């Protein structure tokens, strides 16, 4: 909950909760000036100053809807989800009849994987205003995750049909590089916002599955296909392909290249590369997996236990299970959203010390860049949940990989990585993999959805900063060079 205290000055250092001062009612001009100042600071891209400004305004008027909304938005953009959740919850409590406050709260709940609670807020927003497009857009995103794709498609049409293009603000001083950024309303988008600084780029977002050829495209120098997940965004990739018939600008990650990176297709395509081991992969509906003959059918398809099942479209380890015996098949699918589920062969990536290692290498404009080596005692390895923070020996292993990837991996694995990059043909993408005792590359995932996360502020992560900066700089250089090359 928001906390209020009696004080003569607003408290600006907010480690765990937002604290506002309660003061005597000030003259209205103070609030008006702070409002205009905050909007100007945001337009100038001075987010930290804008944040303090909104807190000061709320110190004078704790129920100011605009300041609550703007502060919540800044916190959400900074990834401070819990504080943003408190702010937007307060806005809903103060203004229960405001549909945008409910959508803002729903968006944070979605980021926190609280989809049922988000749905409740979005449906409440529509009860207040049945034509409120942001609420329809939110439902279009989350309903597939709740197993209702047809209803999601209906909400998507209401939200985006005829309104597929939205411009973002440019805060630079010179002439911007103008970009069409193609996205899917169903998710599976490449998270490249932090790589498209509004000091250099003017972005126009296009919801590709609702692209209409009658919609005029703004003048632009570059098209970035940010649709990265072929398993969930087929309609968006089809729309992106149709859009490309109406532009001659250079394209980052052509839709056809992304469309060929579905998990089943990748397992088949890359299995022919020497020293690459891919996981047998199949797509089955949940009824088939829960049926009495499911185990026998999987055996006929070549699967053995343990095996993995997961819902497509998720890349943070959520909705991803390991089944050790056939007995678990009858109930496990119930825990996963969606009607179609992926079944994958389990690739054992344990080293001689019993630890699991997952390497990530980024593919940027034809070059390979090391991003991390995550070490964990658990089979499901992600850097944010791996045993890195409290294990200096694991961080040392990560540092060695970042410092000299060829030396750590060896020539055979490096050759396999080069071959995977050539086969995929992506301008931007990543490869997640392990290495078995025989020196083979165990392929976990290879596609365009890989995210580049900045290291935390803790000094323990200082060793990671140069490697991450190299990758980010490579992406920036690629975008600028492609946008400024001669084209007709």
C-alpha positions as a Markdown table, in Angstrom:
| # | Residue | x | y | z |
|---|---|---|---|---|
| 1 | Unk | 0.0 | 0.0 | 0.0 |
| 2 | Unk | 1.0 | 3.6 | -0.4 |
| 3 | Unk | 2.2 | 5.2 | 2.9 |
| 4 | Unk | 1.6 | 8.8 | 3.8 |
| 5 | Unk | 3.5 | 10.6 | 6.6 |
| 6 | Unk | 3.4 | 14.0 | 8.2 |
| 7 | Unk | 6.4 | 15.9 | 7.0 |
| 8 | Unk | 7.4 | 19.4 | 5.8 |
| 9 | Unk | 9.2 | 18.0 | 2.7 |
| 10 | Unk | 8.4 | 15.1 | 0.3 |
| 11 | Unk | 10.6 | 12.0 | 0.9 |
| 12 | Unk | 12.4 | 11.3 | -2.4 |
| 13 | Unk | 14.5 | 8.3 | -1.5 |
| 14 | Unk | 12.1 | 5.3 | -1.9 |
| 15 | Unk | 13.7 | 2.0 | -1.3 |
| 16 | Unk | 10.6 | -0.1 | -0.8 |
| 17 | Unk | 7.5 | 2.0 | -0.9 |
| 18 | Unk | 6.4 | 5.3 | -2.2 |
| 19 | Unk | 6.0 | 7.8 | 0.6 |
| 20 | Unk | 4.3 | 11.1 | 0.1 |
| 21 | Unk | 4.1 | 14.1 | 2.4 |
| 22 | Unk | 0.7 | 15.4 | 3.5 |
| 23 | Unk | 0.7 | 19.2 | 3.6 |
| 24 | Unk | -1.7 | 22.0 | 3.9 |
| 25 | Unk | -3.6 | 22.6 | 0.6 |
| 26 | Unk | -1.2 | 24.6 | -1.6 |
| 27 | Unk | -2.2 | 27.2 | -4.2 |
| 28 | Unk | -3.3 | 25.6 | -7.4 |
| 29 | Unk | -0.5 | 27.2 | -9.4 |
| 30 | Unk | 2.1 | 25.1 | -7.6 |
| 31 | Unk | 0.5 | 21.9 | -8.9 |
| 32 | Unk | 0.0 | 23.3 | -12.3 |
| 33 | Unk | 3.7 | 24.3 | -12.6 |
| 34 | Unk | 4.9 | 21.0 | -11.4 |
| 35 | Unk | 2.6 | 19.3 | -13.9 |
| 36 | Unk | 4.0 | 21.3 | -16.8 |
| 37 | Unk | 7.5 | 20.8 | -15.6 |
| 38 | Unk | 7.1 | 17.0 | -15.4 |
| 39 | Unk | 5.7 | 16.8 | -18.9 |
| 40 | Unk | 8.6 | 18.9 | -20.2 |
| 41 | Unk | 11.2 | 16.8 | -18.3 |
| 42 | Unk | 9.7 | 13.6 | -19.9 |
| 43 | Unk | 9.8 | 15.2 | -23.4 |
| 44 | Unk | 13.4 | 16.0 | -22.8 |
| 45 | Unk | 14.1 | 12.4 | -21.8 |
| 46 | Unk | 15.2 | 13.4 | -18.2 |
| 47 | Unk | 13.4 | 10.5 | -16.6 |
| 48 | Unk | 15.0 | 10.6 | -13.1 |
| 49 | Unk | 14.2 | 14.3 | -12.7 |
| 50 | Unk | 10.7 | 13.7 | -14.0 |
| 51 | Unk | 10.3 | 10.9 | -11.4 |
| 52 | Unk | 11.3 | 13.3 | -8.5 |
| 53 | Unk | 9.0 | 16.0 | -9.9 |
| 54 | Unk | 6.0 | 13.6 | -9.9 |
| 55 | Unk | 6.8 | 12.6 | -6.3 |
| 56 | Unk | 7.0 | 16.3 | -5.3 |
| 57 | Unk | 3.6 | 16.9 | -7.0 |
| 58 | Unk | 2.0 | 14.0 | -5.2 |
| 59 | Unk | 3.4 | 15.4 | -2.0 |
| 60 | Unk | 1.2 | 18.4 | -2.6 |
| 61 | Unk | -1.8 | 16.5 | -4.0 |
| 62 | Unk | -1.6 | 12.7 | -3.2 |
| 63 | Unk | -4.6 | 12.0 | -5.3 |
| 64 | Unk | -3.5 | 13.7 | -8.5 |
| 65 | Unk | -4.4 | 11.2 | -11.2 |
| 66 | Unk | -2.1 | 12.5 | -13.9 |
| 67 | Unk | 0.9 | 12.4 | -11.5 |
| 68 | Unk | 0.0 | 8.9 | -10.3 |
| 69 | Unk | -0.2 | 7.7 | -13.9 |
| 70 | Unk | 3.0 | 9.4 | -15.1 |
| 71 | Unk | 5.0 | 8.2 | -12.1 |
| 72 | Unk | 3.7 | 4.7 | -12.5 |
| 73 | Unk | 4.7 | 4.7 | -16.1 |
| 74 | Unk | 8.3 | 5.8 | -15.3 |
| 75 | Unk | 8.6 | 3.1 | -12.7 |
| 76 | Unk | 7.2 | 0.5 | -15.1 |
| 77 | Unk | 9.6 | 1.5 | -17.8 |
| 78 | Unk | 12.5 | 1.2 | -15.3 |
| 79 | Unk | 11.4 | -2.3 | -14.4 |
| 80 | Unk | 10.4 | -1.3 | -10.9 |
| 81 | Unk | 7.3 | -3.4 | -11.1 |
| 82 | Unk | 6.4 | -3.6 | -7.4 |
| 83 | Unk | 6.5 | 0.2 | -7.0 |
| 84 | Unk | 4.6 | 0.7 | -10.2 |
| 85 | Unk | 2.0 | -1.9 | -8.9 |
| 86 | Unk | 1.6 | 0.2 | -5.7 |
| 87 | Unk | 1.2 | 3.4 | -7.7 |
| 88 | Unk | -1.4 | 2.1 | -10.2 |
| 89 | Unk | -3.3 | 0.3 | -7.4 |
| 90 | Unk | -3.6 | 3.6 | -5.6 |
| 91 | Unk | -4.8 | 5.2 | -8.8 |
| 92 | Unk | -7.5 | 2.6 | -9.2 |
| 93 | Unk | -8.5 | 3.0 | -5.5 |
| 94 | Unk | -8.8 | 6.7 | -5.9 |
| 95 | Unk | -10.4 | 6.7 | -9.3 |
| 96 | Unk | -12.3 | 3.3 | -9.7 |
| 97 | Unk | -14.3 | 4.7 | -12.7 |
| 98 | Unk | -11.2 | 5.6 | -14.7 |
| 99 | Unk | -10.6 | 2.8 | -17.3 |
| 100 | Unk | -7.0 | 3.8 | -18.1 |
| 101 | Unk | -5.9 | 3.4 | -14.5 |
| 102 | Unk | -7.3 | -0.2 | -14.6 |
| 103 | Unk | -5.4 | -0.9 | -17.9 |
| 104 | Unk | -2.2 | 0.5 | -16.4 |
| 105 | Unk | -2.6 | -1.8 | -13.4 |
| 106 | Unk | -3.4 | -4.7 | -15.7 |
| 107 | Unk | -0.2 | -4.1 | -17.7 |
| 108 | Unk | 1.9 | -4.4 | -14.5 |
| 109 | Unk | 0.0 | -7.5 | -13.4 |
| 110 | Unk | 0.8 | -9.0 | -16.9 |
| 111 | Unk | 4.5 | -8.3 | -16.4 |
| 112 | Unk | 4.2 | -10.1 | -13.0 |
| 113 | Unk | 2.5 | -13.1 | -14.7 |
| 114 | Unk | -0.7 | -12.4 | -12.8 |
| 115 | Unk | -2.9 | -13.0 | -15.8 |
| 116 | Unk | -6.2 | -13.7 | -14.1 |
| 117 | Unk | -6.0 | -10.5 | -12.0 |
| 118 | Unk | -5.0 | -8.6 | -15.1 |
| 119 | Unk | -8.0 | -10.0 | -16.9 |
| 120 | Unk | -10.3 | -8.8 | -14.1 |
| 121 | Unk | -9.0 | -5.2 | -14.4 |
| 122 | Unk | -9.3 | -5.2 | -18.2 |
| 123 | Unk | -12.8 | -6.5 | -18.2 |
| 124 | Unk | -13.7 | -3.9 | -15.5 |
| 125 | Unk | -12.3 | -1.2 | -17.8 |
| 126 | Unk | -14.5 | -2.5 | -20.6 |
| 127 | Unk | -17.5 | -2.4 | -18.3 |
| 128 | Unk | -16.8 | 1.3 | -17.9 |
| 129 | Unk | -16.1 | 1.9 | -21.6 |
| 130 | Unk | -16.9 | -1.0 | -24.0 |
| 131 | Unk | -15.0 | 0.7 | -26.8 |
| 132 | Unk | -11.8 | 1.3 | -24.8 |
| 133 | Unk | -9.1 | 0.1 | -27.2 |
| 134 | Unk | -6.2 | -0.3 | -24.6 |
| 135 | Unk | -8.3 | -2.7 | -22.7 |
| 136 | Unk | -9.2 | -4.7 | -25.8 |
| 137 | Unk | -5.4 | -4.7 | -26.7 |
| 138 | Unk | -4.6 | -6.1 | -23.2 |
| 139 | Unk | -7.1 | -8.9 | -23.5 |
| 140 | Unk | -5.8 | -9.7 | -27.0 |
| 141 | Unk | -2.4 | -10.3 | -25.4 |
| 142 | Unk | -3.3 | -12.3 | -22.3 |
| 143 | Unk | -6.2 | -14.5 | -23.4 |
| 144 | Unk | -4.1 | -16.9 | -25.5 |
| 145 | Unk | -2.1 | -17.4 | -22.3 |
| 146 | Unk | -5.4 | -18.3 | -20.6 |
| 147 | Unk | -6.3 | -20.8 | -23.3 |
| 148 | Unk | -8.8 | -18.6 | -25.2 |
| 149 | Unk | -7.2 | -17.7 | -28.6 |
| 150 | Unk | -10.4 | -17.1 | -30.4 |
| 151 | Unk | -11.7 | -14.6 | -27.9 |
| 152 | Unk | -8.2 | -13.0 | -28.0 |
| 153 | Unk | -8.4 | -12.6 | -31.8 |
| 154 | Unk | -11.8 | -10.8 | -31.5 |
| 155 | Unk | -10.4 | -8.3 | -29.0 |
| 156 | Unk | -7.4 | -7.8 | -31.2 |
| 157 | Unk | -9.6 | -6.9 | -34.2 |
| 158 | Unk | -11.5 | -4.4 | -32.0 |
| 159 | Unk | -8.2 | -2.8 | -30.8 |
| 160 | Unk | -6.1 | -2.7 | -33.9 |
| 161 | Unk | -8.2 | -3.1 | -37.1 |
| 162 | Unk | -7.7 | 0.0 | -39.1 |
| 163 | Unk | -5.4 | 1.4 | -36.3 |
| 164 | Unk | -2.2 | -0.6 | -36.8 |
| 165 | Unk | 0.4 | 2.2 | -36.8 |
| 166 | Unk | 1.4 | 4.3 | -33.8 |
| 167 | Unk | 4.3 | 6.8 | -33.6 |
| 168 | Unk | 6.6 | 7.3 | -30.6 |
| 169 | Unk | 8.2 | 10.4 | -29.3 |
| 170 | Unk | 11.7 | 11.5 | -30.6 |
| 171 | Unk | 13.8 | 13.4 | -28.0 |
| 172 | Unk | 17.0 | 14.0 | -30.0 |
| 173 | Unk | 18.3 | 17.3 | -31.3 |
| 174 | Unk | 19.3 | 16.3 | -34.9 |
| 175 | Unk | 17.5 | 14.5 | -37.7 |
| 176 | Unk | 16.3 | 11.1 | -36.5 |
| 177 | Unk | 16.7 | 7.8 | -38.1 |
| 178 | Unk | 13.1 | 6.8 | -38.8 |
| 179 | Unk | 12.2 | 3.1 | -38.1 |
| 180 | Unk | 9.2 | 1.0 | -38.8 |
| 181 | Unk | 9.1 | -1.5 | -35.9 |
| 182 | Unk | 6.9 | -4.5 | -36.7 |
| 183 | Unk | 5.4 | -6.2 | -33.7 |
| 184 | Unk | 2.8 | -8.9 | -32.8 |
| 185 | Unk | -0.1 | -8.3 | -30.4 |
| 186 | Unk | 0.2 | -12.0 | -29.4 |
| 187 | Unk | 3.6 | -11.5 | -27.9 |
| 188 | Unk | 6.9 | -13.2 | -28.9 |
| 189 | Unk | 8.4 | -9.8 | -29.8 |
| 190 | Unk | 12.2 | -9.1 | -29.6 |
| 191 | Unk | 12.8 | -6.8 | -26.7 |
| 192 | Unk | 14.9 | -4.2 | -28.4 |
| 193 | Unk | 13.4 | -1.0 | -27.0 |
| 194 | Unk | 16.5 | -0.2 | -25.0 |
| 195 | Unk | 18.6 | -0.5 | -28.2 |
| 196 | Unk | 16.5 | 2.0 | -30.0 |
| 197 | Unk | 17.3 | 5.2 | -28.2 |
| 198 | Unk | 14.8 | 8.0 | -28.7 |
| 199 | Unk | 17.8 | 10.3 | -29.0 |
| 200 | Unk | 18.7 | 8.7 | -32.4 |
| 201 | Unk | 15.6 | 6.9 | -33.6 |
| 202 | Unk | 12.1 | 7.9 | -34.4 |
| 203 | Unk | 10.0 | 4.7 | -34.0 |
| 204 | Unk | 6.7 | 3.8 | -35.6 |
| 205 | Unk | 5.1 | 0.6 | -34.2 |
| 206 | Unk | 3.1 | -1.5 | -36.6 |
| 207 | Unk | 0.9 | -4.3 | -35.3 |
| 208 | Unk | 1.7 | -6.5 | -38.2 |
| 209 | Unk | -1.2 | -9.0 | -38.0 |
| 210 | Unk | -3.6 | -6.1 | -38.5 |
| 211 | Unk | -1.6 | -4.4 | -41.2 |
| 212 | Unk | -3.9 | -3.0 | -44.0 |
| 213 | Unk | -2.3 | -2.1 | -47.4 |
| 214 | Unk | -4.6 | 0.9 | -47.4 |
| 215 | Unk | -2.7 | 2.3 | -44.4 |
| 216 | Unk | 0.0 | 4.7 | -45.7 |
| 217 | Unk | 3.4 | 4.1 | -44.3 |
| 218 | Unk | 5.3 | 7.1 | -43.0 |
| 219 | Unk | 8.6 | 8.0 | -44.6 |
| 220 | Unk | 11.2 | 5.7 | -43.1 |
| 221 | Unk | 14.8 | 4.5 | -43.5 |
| 222 | Unk | 14.7 | 1.1 | -41.9 |
| 223 | Unk | 12.3 | -1.7 | -41.1 |
| 224 | Unk | 13.0 | -3.8 | -38.0 |
| 225 | Unk | 11.0 | -7.0 | -37.8 |
| 226 | Unk | 10.7 | -7.3 | -34.0 |
| 227 | Unk | 8.5 | -10.4 | -34.3 |
| 228 | Unk | 10.7 | -13.1 | -33.0 |
| 229 | Unk | 8.7 | -16.2 | -32.1 |
| 230 | Unk | 7.5 | -18.2 | -35.0 |
| 231 | Unk | 5.5 | -20.6 | -32.8 |
| 232 | Unk | 3.0 | -18.0 | -31.6 |
| 233 | Unk | 3.2 | -15.1 | -34.1 |
| 234 | Unk | 2.5 | -16.8 | -37.5 |
| 235 | Unk | -0.3 | -14.3 | -38.4 |
| 236 | Unk | 1.9 | -11.3 | -37.5 |
| 237 | Unk | 4.8 | -12.7 | -39.6 |
| 238 | Unk | 2.4 | -13.1 | -42.5 |
| 239 | Unk | 1.3 | -9.5 | -42.0 |
| 240 | Unk | 4.9 | -8.4 | -41.9 |
| 241 | Unk | 5.6 | -10.2 | -45.2 |
| 242 | Unk | 2.7 | -8.3 | -46.8 |
| 243 | Unk | 3.9 | -5.0 | -45.5 |
| 244 | Unk | 7.3 | -5.5 | -47.1 |
| 245 | Unk | 5.7 | -5.3 | -50.5 |
| 246 | Unk | 5.1 | -1.6 | -49.8 |
| 247 | Unk | 8.6 | -0.6 | -48.9 |
| 248 | Unk | 12.1 | -0.7 | -50.3 |
| 249 | Unk | 13.9 | 0.1 | -47.1 |
| 250 | Unk | 16.4 | -2.3 | -45.6 |
| 251 | Unk | 14.9 | -5.0 | -43.4 |
| 252 | Unk | 16.4 | -6.3 | -40.1 |
| 253 | Unk | 15.4 | -10.0 | -39.6 |
| 254 | Unk | 13.3 | -10.7 | -42.7 |
| 255 | Unk | 10.0 | -12.4 | -41.7 |
| 256 | Unk | 10.8 | -15.5 | -43.8 |
| 257 | Unk | 14.0 | -16.1 | -41.8 |
| 258 | Unk | 12.1 | -15.8 | -38.5 |
| 259 | Unk | 9.3 | -18.0 | -39.7 |
| 260 | Unk | 11.8 | -20.8 | -40.2 |
| 261 | Unk | 12.9 | -20.7 | -36.5 |
| 262 | Unk | 10.0 | -22.5 | -34.8 |
| 263 | Unk | 11.2 | -25.1 | -32.3 |
| 264 | Unk | 10.2 | -28.1 | -34.3 |
| 265 | Unk | 11.7 | -26.7 | -37.5 |
| 266 | Unk | 14.9 | -25.7 | -35.8 |
| 267 | Unk | 15.4 | -29.1 | -34.3 |
| 268 | Unk | 15.1 | -30.7 | -37.7 |
| 269 | Unk | 17.1 | -28.1 | -39.7 |
| 270 | Unk | 20.1 | -27.9 | -37.3 |
| 271 | Unk | 20.4 | -31.6 | -36.5 |
| 272 | Unk | 22.4 | -32.1 | -39.8 |
| 273 | Unk | 25.2 | -29.8 | -38.6 |
| 274 | Unk | 28.3 | -31.7 | -37.4 |
| 275 | Unk | 28.8 | -31.7 | -33.6 |
| 276 | Unk | 25.3 | -30.2 | -33.0 |
| 277 | Unk | 22.8 | -32.3 | -31.0 |
| 278 | Unk | 19.2 | -31.1 | -31.2 |
| 279 | Unk | 16.3 | -32.2 | -29.0 |
| 280 | Unk | 13.7 | -34.3 | -30.7 |
| 281 | Unk | 10.7 | -31.9 | -30.7 |
| 282 | Unk | 7.0 | -32.3 | -31.5 |
| 283 | Unk | 3.8 | -30.3 | -31.0 |
| 284 | Unk | 0.8 | -32.1 | -29.5 |
| 285 | Unk | -2.6 | -30.9 | -28.2 |
| 286 | Unk | -3.2 | -31.2 | -24.5 |
| 287 | Unk | -6.0 | -33.8 | -24.9 |
| 288 | Unk | -3.5 | -36.1 | -26.7 |
| 289 | Unk | -0.9 | -35.7 | -23.9 |
| 290 | Unk | -3.5 | -36.4 | -21.2 |
| 291 | Unk | -5.0 | -39.4 | -22.9 |
| 292 | Unk | -4.4 | -43.0 | -21.5 |
| 293 | Unk | -2.3 | -43.9 | -24.6 |
| 294 | Unk | -0.1 | -40.8 | -24.5 |
| 295 | Unk | 3.0 | -42.6 | -23.2 |
| 296 | Unk | 2.7 | -45.3 | -25.9 |
| 297 | Unk | 2.3 | -42.7 | -28.6 |
| 298 | Unk | 5.3 | -40.7 | -27.4 |
| 299 | Unk | 7.4 | -43.9 | -27.4 |
| 300 | Unk | 6.4 | -44.6 | -31.0 |
| 301 | Unk | 7.6 | -41.0 | -31.8 |
| 302 | Unk | 11.0 | -41.8 | -30.3 |
| 303 | Unk | 10.6 | -40.0 | -26.9 |
| 304 | Unk | 11.9 | -41.5 | -23.7 |
| 305 | Unk | 11.6 | -40.3 | -20.1 |
| 306 | Unk | 12.6 | -37.9 | -18.7 |
| 307 | Unk | 11.2 | -35.5 | -21.2 |
| 308 | Unk | 10.2 | -31.8 | -21.3 |
| 309 | Unk | 6.9 | -30.2 | -22.0 |
| 310 | Unk | 6.3 | -26.5 | -22.4 |
| 311 | Unk | 3.8 | -23.9 | -23.7 |
| 312 | Unk | 5.0 | -22.1 | -26.8 |
| 313 | Unk | 5.7 | -18.4 | -26.6 |
| 314 | Unk | 7.4 | -18.2 | -23.2 |
| 315 | Unk | 11.1 | -17.7 | -22.9 |
| 316 | Unk | 11.8 | -17.0 | -19.2 |
| 317 | Unk | 11.4 | -20.5 | -18.0 |
| 318 | Unk | 7.8 | -20.2 | -17.1 |
| 319 | Unk | 5.3 | -22.9 | -18.1 |
| 320 | Unk | 8.1 | -25.4 | -18.7 |
| 321 | Unk | 8.1 | -28.8 | -16.9 |
| 322 | Unk | 10.3 | -31.9 | -16.8 |
| 323 | Unk | 8.4 | -35.2 | -16.6 |
| 324 | Unk | 10.5 | -38.0 | -15.1 |
| 325 | Unk | 7.9 | -40.8 | -15.6 |
| 326 | Unk | 4.8 | -41.5 | -17.8 |
| 327 | Unk | 2.6 | -41.3 | -14.7 |
| 328 | Unk | 3.0 | -37.5 | -14.7 |
| 329 | Unk | 1.4 | -37.2 | -18.2 |
| 330 | Unk | -2.1 | -37.4 | -16.9 |
| 331 | Unk | -1.9 | -34.2 | -14.8 |
| 332 | Unk | 1.1 | -32.1 | -16.0 |
| 333 | Unk | -0.6 | -30.6 | -19.1 |
| 334 | Unk | -3.3 | -29.0 | -16.8 |
| 335 | Unk | -0.6 | -26.7 | -15.3 |
| 336 | Unk | 0.3 | -25.3 | -18.7 |
| 337 | Unk | -1.7 | -22.7 | -20.7 |
| 338 | Unk | -2.7 | -23.1 | -24.3 |
| 339 | Unk | -4.1 | -26.0 | -26.3 |
| 340 | Unk | -1.0 | -26.9 | -28.2 |
| 341 | Unk | 2.1 | -27.9 | -26.2 |
| 342 | Unk | 5.7 | -28.7 | -27.2 |
| 343 | Unk | 7.3 | -32.0 | -26.2 |
| 344 | Unk | 11.0 | -32.0 | -26.2 |
| 345 | Unk | 13.7 | -34.6 | -25.7 |
| 346 | Unk | 15.7 | -33.9 | -22.5 |
| 347 | Unk | 19.3 | -33.1 | -23.2 |
| 348 | Unk | 21.5 | -33.6 | -20.1 |
| 349 | Unk | 23.9 | -30.7 | -19.8 |
| 350 | Unk | 25.5 | -31.6 | -16.5 |
| 351 | Unk | 29.3 | -31.3 | -16.2 |
| 352 | Unk | 31.6 | -33.5 | -14.3 |
| 353 | Unk | 30.9 | -31.5 | -11.2 |
| 354 | Unk | 27.1 | -32.2 | -11.5 |
| 355 | Unk | 26.3 | -28.6 | -12.4 |
| 356 | Unk | 24.3 | -27.5 | -15.5 |
| 357 | Unk | 25.7 | -24.9 | -17.8 |
| 358 | Unk | 23.9 | -22.8 | -20.3 |
| 359 | Unk | 25.8 | -20.6 | -22.7 |
| 360 | Unk | 24.3 | -17.8 | -24.7 |
| 361 | Unk | 25.9 | -16.4 | -27.8 |
| 362 | Unk | 24.4 | -13.5 | -29.7 |
| 363 | Unk | 24.4 | -13.4 | -33.5 |
| 364 | Unk | 24.6 | -9.7 | -34.7 |
| 365 | Unk | 25.1 | -8.8 | -38.3 |
| 366 | Unk | 27.0 | -12.0 | -39.1 |
| 367 | Unk | 29.3 | -12.0 | -36.0 |
| 368 | Unk | 29.1 | -14.0 | -32.8 |
| 369 | Unk | 29.3 | -12.3 | -29.4 |
| 370 | Unk | 29.4 | -14.1 | -26.0 |
| 371 | Unk | 26.7 | -12.9 | -23.6 |
| 372 | Unk | 26.8 | -15.3 | -20.6 |
| 373 | Unk | 27.7 | -18.6 | -19.2 |
| 374 | Unk | 25.1 | -19.5 | -16.5 |
| 375 | Unk | 25.8 | -22.2 | -14.0 |
| 376 | Unk | 23.2 | -23.9 | -11.8 |
| 377 | Unk | 22.4 | -27.0 | -9.8 |
| 378 | Unk | 18.9 | -27.1 | -11.5 |
| 379 | Unk | 18.3 | -28.4 | -15.0 |
| 380 | Unk | 16.3 | -25.3 | -16.0 |
| 381 | Unk | 19.0 | -22.7 | -16.4 |
| 382 | Unk | 18.4 | -19.0 | -16.8 |
| 383 | Unk | 20.9 | -16.4 | -16.0 |
| 384 | Unk | 18.6 | -14.4 | -13.6 |
| 385 | Unk | 17.9 | -17.6 | -11.6 |
| 386 | Unk | 21.2 | -19.4 | -11.9 |
| 387 | Unk | 23.8 | -19.7 | -9.1 |
| 388 | Unk | 25.9 | -16.7 | -10.0 |
| 389 | Unk | 25.4 | -13.9 | -7.4 |
| 390 | Unk | 26.7 | -15.9 | -4.4 |
| 391 | Unk | 29.2 | -18.1 | -6.3 |
| 392 | Unk | 32.4 | -16.3 | -7.2 |
| 393 | Unk | 33.7 | -19.5 | -8.9 |
| 394 | Unk | 30.7 | -19.4 | -11.2 |
| 395 | Unk | 31.2 | -15.7 | -12.0 |
| 396 | Unk | 34.9 | -16.5 | -12.7 |
| 397 | Unk | 33.8 | -19.1 | -15.2 |
| 398 | Unk | 31.4 | -16.6 | -16.8 |
| 399 | Unk | 34.2 | -14.0 | -17.0 |
| 400 | Unk | 36.5 | -16.4 | -18.7 |
| 401 | Unk | 33.8 | -17.2 | -21.3 |
| 402 | Unk | 33.2 | -13.5 | -21.9 |
| 403 | Unk | 36.9 | -12.8 | -22.2 |
| 404 | Unk | 37.9 | -15.6 | -24.6 |
| 405 | Unk | 34.9 | -17.5 | -26.0 |
| 406 | Unk | 37.0 | -19.6 | -28.5 |
| 407 | Unk | 39.4 | -20.7 | -25.8 |
| 408 | Unk | 36.6 | -21.8 | -23.5 |
| 409 | Unk | 34.5 | -23.6 | -26.2 |
| 410 | Unk | 37.2 | -24.9 | -28.5 |
| 411 | Unk | 37.3 | -25.0 | -32.3 |
| 412 | Unk | 34.6 | -27.7 | -32.8 |
| 413 | Unk | 31.9 | -25.9 | -30.9 |
| 414 | Unk | 32.9 | -22.5 | -32.5 |
| 415 | Unk | 32.6 | -24.1 | -35.9 |
| 416 | Unk | 29.1 | -25.5 | -35.0 |
| 417 | Unk | 28.1 | -22.0 | -33.8 |
| 418 | Unk | 29.2 | -20.5 | -37.1 |
| 419 | Unk | 27.3 | -23.1 | -39.0 |
| 420 | Unk | 24.1 | -22.4 | -37.0 |
| 421 | Unk | 24.4 | -18.7 | -37.6 |
| 422 | Unk | 24.8 | -19.3 | -41.4 |
| 423 | Unk | 21.8 | -21.6 | -41.4 |
| 424 | Unk | 19.5 | -19.2 | -39.6 |
| 425 | Unk | 20.4 | -16.1 | -41.6 |
| 426 | Unk | 19.2 | -13.7 | -38.9 |
| 427 | Unk | 20.6 | -10.2 | -38.5 |
| 428 | Unk | 19.8 | -10.3 | -34.8 |
| 429 | Unk | 19.3 | -13.5 | -32.7 |
| 430 | Unk | 20.9 | -15.8 | -30.2 |
| 431 | Unk | 21.9 | -19.4 | -29.5 |
| 432 | Unk | 21.4 | -21.0 | -26.1 |
| 433 | Unk | 23.3 | -24.2 | -25.7 |
| 434 | Unk | 25.3 | -26.6 | -23.5 |
| 435 | Unk | 28.3 | -28.8 | -24.2 |
| 436 | Unk | 28.4 | -32.5 | -23.4 |
| 437 | Unk | 31.4 | -34.5 | -22.3 |
| 438 | Unk | 32.1 | -35.5 | -25.9 |
| 439 | Unk | 32.5 | -31.9 | -26.9 |
| 440 | Unk | 29.2 | -31.7 | -28.8 |
| 441 | Unk | 27.0 | -28.6 | -28.8 |
| 442 | Unk | 23.7 | -29.4 | -27.1 |
| 443 | Unk | 21.2 | -27.0 | -28.7 |
| 444 | Unk | 18.5 | -25.6 | -26.4 |
| 445 | Unk | 17.2 | -22.8 | -28.5 |
| 446 | Unk | 18.2 | -20.6 | -31.5 |
| 447 | Unk | 16.0 | -17.8 | -32.6 |
| 448 | Unk | 15.4 | -14.0 | -32.6 |
| 449 | Unk | 13.8 | -13.7 | -29.2 |
| 450 | Unk | 17.0 | -13.5 | -27.2 |
| 451 | Unk | 17.2 | -10.5 | -24.9 |
| 452 | Unk | 20.3 | -8.5 | -23.9 |
| 453 | Unk | 19.8 | -7.6 | -20.3 |
| 454 | Unk | 22.1 | -4.9 | -18.7 |
| 455 | Unk | 24.1 | -6.0 | -15.6 |
| 456 | Unk | 22.8 | -5.0 | -12.2 |
| 457 | Unk | 24.5 | -2.1 | -10.4 |
| 458 | Unk | 26.3 | -4.4 | -7.9 |
| 459 | Unk | 30.0 | -4.2 | -8.4 |
| 460 | Unk | 30.1 | -8.0 | -8.7 |
| 461 | Unk | 28.8 | -7.6 | -12.2 |
| 462 | Unk | 31.4 | -5.1 | -13.3 |
| 463 | Unk | 33.2 | -7.8 | -15.2 |
| 464 | Unk | 30.1 | -8.3 | -17.5 |
| 465 | Unk | 29.7 | -4.7 | -18.5 |
| 466 | Unk | 32.3 | -4.6 | -21.4 |
| 467 | Unk | 30.9 | -7.7 | -23.0 |
| 468 | Unk | 27.3 | -6.5 | -22.8 |
| 469 | Unk | 28.4 | -3.0 | -24.1 |
| 470 | Unk | 30.1 | -4.7 | -27.1 |
| 471 | Unk | 26.9 | -6.5 | -28.1 |
| 472 | Unk | 24.8 | -3.4 | -27.7 |
| 473 | Unk | 27.2 | -1.3 | -29.7 |
| 474 | Unk | 27.2 | -4.0 | -32.4 |
| 475 | Unk | 23.4 | -3.7 | -32.6 |
| 476 | Unk | 23.5 | 0.1 | -32.7 |
| 477 | Unk | 26.2 | 0.1 | -35.4 |
| 478 | Unk | 24.2 | -2.4 | -37.5 |
| 479 | Unk | 21.0 | -0.4 | -37.3 |
| 480 | Unk | 22.7 | 2.9 | -38.2 |
| 481 | Unk | 24.7 | 1.4 | -41.1 |
| 482 | Unk | 21.7 | -0.3 | -42.6 |
| 483 | Unk | 19.6 | 2.8 | -42.3 |
| 484 | Unk | 22.1 | 5.1 | -43.9 |
| 485 | Unk | 23.2 | 2.8 | -46.7 |
| 486 | Unk | 22.2 | 3.8 | -50.2 |
| 487 | Unk | 18.9 | 2.2 | -51.3 |
| 488 | Unk | 16.1 | 3.0 | -53.7 |
